[in-house]
């Protein structure tokens, strides 16, 4: 899937030829309902339709990793973990919907990253690392043109910022990092560690959680780590 194709899907292009309908994704979300405050609300869509739309969004987002055995399903898993954290935090429906979109498309900027870099089994050279570090900026640019998706764009741009300020692309720290970005980083960190990558094998969930605890306050938001550990711990008990 090309960047143009994915951008078109994200913009809510209809079945027939022609330009995207005004408003892109927001227009699709609010079709048949009224916007309040410029953002889709629960009353604009019934639950079944919203869930259907989010499944489509996740499917399109997962297509960014089509053919990559290491990243297949990554976007959907990250989005699912973000939904769990949103539940734990008690986020409202507006925030949950915007977070779901940002989580699903957080890695869309990788569409223009050379495949050999993404699948390289050894340490990346500095120029290759620079190519990786720009993917949040490229991904955010796909959504930045629509003011209703501004929070989605910001979340994507900053999902590799670290809590201690040593992340990229802008070196934001602590609460200066958008909440959605901090949530996505927690979810992505766990998924990345518990699935195989070209440069290492997957870690057991227990080891991944231990490392996340160690990263709380440096890489990850410590409060969000607490929420995530409580969620995963409860799931482990239920198994």
TAZI-V460679 format. One record per pair of residues at least 4 apart in sequence whose C-alpha atoms are under 6 Angstrom apart, sorted by the first residue. I is the first residue (numbers start at 1). J is the second residue. Records with the same first field share a line. If there is no record, write none. Layout:
# TAZI-V460679
I=J, J
This chain:
# TAZI-V460679
3=7
8=13
9=13
11=24, 25
12=24, 25
13=20
23=27
27=31
30=44
33=44
35=39, 40
41=94
58=62, 76, 104
61=104, 105
62=73, 75
65=71, 72
68=72
70=196, 197
75=104
78=187, 188
79=100, 103, 104
81=187
86=91
95=99
99=103, 180
102=106, 152, 156
106=156
108=139
109=135, 136, 138, 139
110=135
116=120
119=198
121=198, 199
122=199
124=128, 129
136=156, 157
137=157
140=153, 156, 157
143=153
144=150, 153
155=180, 181
158=181
159=181, 185
160=167, 168
161=167, 168
162=166, 167, 219
163=173, 174, 218, 219, 220, 221
164=173, 218
165=171, 172, 173
166=171
167=171
172=176, 177
173=177
184=188
185=189
188=192
193=202, 203, 208
194=202, 203
195=202
196=201, 202
215=219, 220
216=220, 221, 222
217=221, 222
229=233
